[in-house]
């Protein structure tokens, strides 16, 4: 009978240990998701301020895989420098706004975020509204959540929307 009680207690202990480990992983994933949603917002705020140092600091030093919303092919792995980011700012301007961000933990060190993004795109002298859907992958590298890949796809919400100043007002 003592063996039965010991085995029962051992089994119960292992179950509780497993459940607490799963809860700890779940809590860690939620925390990572919250951090990554903040990272998304911080990234586009840096982009709006044209703060190349802050934006590039959120890219993985191993590079980022990207796909643009213009219908072009997937882009090769790219390590972006601060100088390249500053050149990128020449094609975009204004306030970039993130809508409906979500975070999904793919593992303890990989978070997929998805959201809608609006801003302004420049082509020569003309500036046009830009709206896209983004899936954005963040990886935990040395304790920091960094961009590793993203995919932008057009989002017209069933029609063409001309961005207005009221679209950017804080609620």
C-alpha positions as CSV (number, residue, x, y, z in Angstrom):
1,X,0.0,0.0,0.0
2,X,2.9,2.4,0.7
3,X,4.2,1.9,-2.8
4,X,0.8,2.7,-4.2
5,X,0.6,5.9,-2.2
6,X,4.1,6.9,-3.2
7,X,3.4,6.3,-6.9
8,X,0.1,8.2,-6.6
9,X,1.9,11.2,-5.0
10,X,4.7,11.0,-7.5
11,X,2.2,11.0,-10.4
12,X,0.2,13.9,-8.9
13,X,3.4,15.8,-8.4
14,X,4.5,15.3,-12.0
15,X,1.1,16.3,-13.3
16,X,1.3,19.5,-11.2
17,X,4.8,20.2,-12.4
18,X,3.8,19.8,-16.0
19,X,0.7,22.0,-15.6
20,X,2.8,24.7,-13.9
21,X,5.4,24.5,-16.6
22,X,2.7,24.9,-19.3
23,X,1.3,27.9,-17.5
24,X,4.7,29.5,-17.2
25,X,5.2,29.0,-20.9
26,X,1.8,30.4,-21.6
27,X,2.5,33.4,-19.4
28,X,5.9,33.9,-21.1
29,X,4.2,33.7,-24.5
30,X,1.5,36.3,-23.5
31,X,4.3,38.6,-22.1
32,X,6.2,38.2,-25.3
33,X,3.1,38.9,-27.3
34,X,2.5,42.1,-25.4
35,X,6.1,43.2,-25.8
36,X,5.9,42.5,-29.5
37,X,2.7,44.5,-30.0
38,X,4.5,47.4,-28.2
39,X,7.5,46.8,-30.5
40,X,5.2,47.1,-33.6
41,X,3.8,50.4,-32.3
42,X,7.3,51.6,-31.3
43,X,8.7,50.7,-34.7
44,X,6.1,52.6,-36.7
45,X,6.4,55.6,-34.3
46,X,10.2,55.6,-35.0
47,X,9.4,55.4,-38.7
48,X,7.0,58.3,-38.4
49,X,9.7,60.3,-36.6
50,X,12.2,59.2,-39.3
51,X,14.4,57.9,-36.5
52,X,16.6,55.5,-38.4
53,X,18.7,54.4,-35.4
54,X,15.6,53.4,-33.4
55,X,14.0,51.5,-36.4
56,X,17.1,49.6,-37.3
57,X,17.7,48.7,-33.7
58,X,14.5,46.6,-33.9
59,X,15.8,44.6,-36.9
60,X,17.6,41.3,-36.3
61,X,21.3,41.8,-37.0
62,X,21.0,38.5,-38.9
63,X,18.7,40.3,-41.4
64,X,15.0,40.5,-42.3
65,X,13.0,38.6,-44.9
66,X,10.5,40.8,-46.5
67,X,7.6,40.8,-49.0
68,X,6.2,44.1,-50.2
69,X,2.6,45.0,-51.0
70,X,3.4,46.0,-54.5
71,X,3.1,42.5,-56.0
72,X,6.8,42.1,-56.4
73,X,8.6,38.9,-55.6
74,X,9.7,38.0,-52.1
75,X,12.8,40.0,-51.2
76,X,16.1,38.3,-50.3
77,X,17.4,38.4,-46.7
78,X,18.5,42.0,-46.0
79,X,20.5,43.5,-43.2
80,X,19.5,47.1,-43.1
81,X,21.9,49.8,-42.1
82,X,21.0,53.2,-40.6
83,X,22.0,54.8,-43.9
84,X,19.8,52.6,-45.9
85,X,16.9,53.3,-43.6
86,X,17.4,57.0,-44.0
87,X,17.2,56.5,-47.8
88,X,14.0,54.5,-47.3
89,X,12.5,57.5,-45.5
90,X,12.7,59.5,-48.8
91,X,9.8,57.3,-50.1
92,X,7.6,57.6,-47.1
93,X,6.4,60.4,-44.9
94,X,3.9,61.4,-42.3
95,X,2.4,59.5,-39.4
96,X,2.2,55.7,-39.6
97,X,-0.7,54.3,-37.6
98,X,-1.1,50.6,-36.5
99,X,-4.7,49.3,-36.2
100,X,-6.0,46.0,-34.6
101,X,-2.6,44.5,-33.6
102,X,-2.6,40.9,-32.5
103,X,0.2,38.6,-31.3
104,X,0.4,34.9,-31.7
105,X,3.1,32.9,-30.0
106,X,4.6,30.3,-32.4
107,X,7.1,29.2,-29.8
108,X,8.7,30.7,-26.7
109,X,11.1,32.7,-28.8
110,X,9.0,33.4,-31.9
111,X,5.9,35.7,-32.0
112,X,3.8,36.4,-35.1
113,X,2.1,39.8,-35.0
114,X,-0.5,40.9,-37.5
115,X,-2.1,44.3,-37.9
116,X,-3.3,46.9,-40.4
117,X,-1.0,49.8,-41.2
118,X,-1.8,53.2,-42.7
119,X,0.5,55.9,-43.8
120,X,1.6,58.0,-46.7
121,X,3.8,56.9,-49.7
122,X,5.7,59.3,-51.9
123,X,6.5,58.9,-55.6
124,X,8.3,61.9,-56.9
125,X,6.3,65.0,-56.0
126,X,3.1,63.2,-55.2
127,X,2.0,61.7,-51.9
128,X,-0.7,59.1,-51.7
129,X,-2.4,57.2,-48.9
130,X,-1.0,53.8,-48.1
131,X,-3.0,51.0,-46.4
132,X,-1.7,47.5,-45.9
133,X,-2.1,44.3,-43.9
134,X,1.1,43.1,-42.2
135,X,2.2,39.8,-40.8
136,X,5.3,40.5,-38.8
137,X,7.6,37.9,-37.2
138,X,9.6,38.7,-34.1
139,X,12.3,36.5,-32.6
140,X,13.9,36.7,-29.2
141,X,17.6,37.1,-29.8
142,X,19.8,37.6,-26.7
143,X,16.8,38.7,-24.6
144,X,15.5,41.3,-27.2
145,X,12.5,40.9,-29.5
146,X,13.7,41.7,-33.0
147,X,12.1,41.8,-36.5
148,X,13.0,38.8,-38.5
149,X,10.4,38.8,-41.3
150,X,7.4,40.6,-42.5
151,X,4.8,40.5,-45.3
152,X,2.8,43.4,-46.5
153,X,-0.3,42.9,-48.6
154,X,-2.7,45.6,-50.0
155,X,-5.8,46.3,-47.9
156,X,-8.5,48.4,-49.6
157,X,-11.3,47.3,-47.2
158,X,-13.5,46.6,-50.2
159,X,-12.8,49.9,-51.9
160,X,-10.4,52.8,-52.2
161,X,-10.1,54.9,-49.1
162,X,-8.6,58.4,-49.2
163,X,-6.8,59.0,-46.0
164,X,-8.0,62.0,-44.1
165,X,-6.6,63.8,-41.1
166,X,-9.4,62.4,-38.9
167,X,-8.0,58.9,-39.6
168,X,-5.0,59.8,-37.5
169,X,-6.6,61.4,-34.5
170,X,-6.1,59.6,-31.2
171,X,-9.2,58.2,-29.6
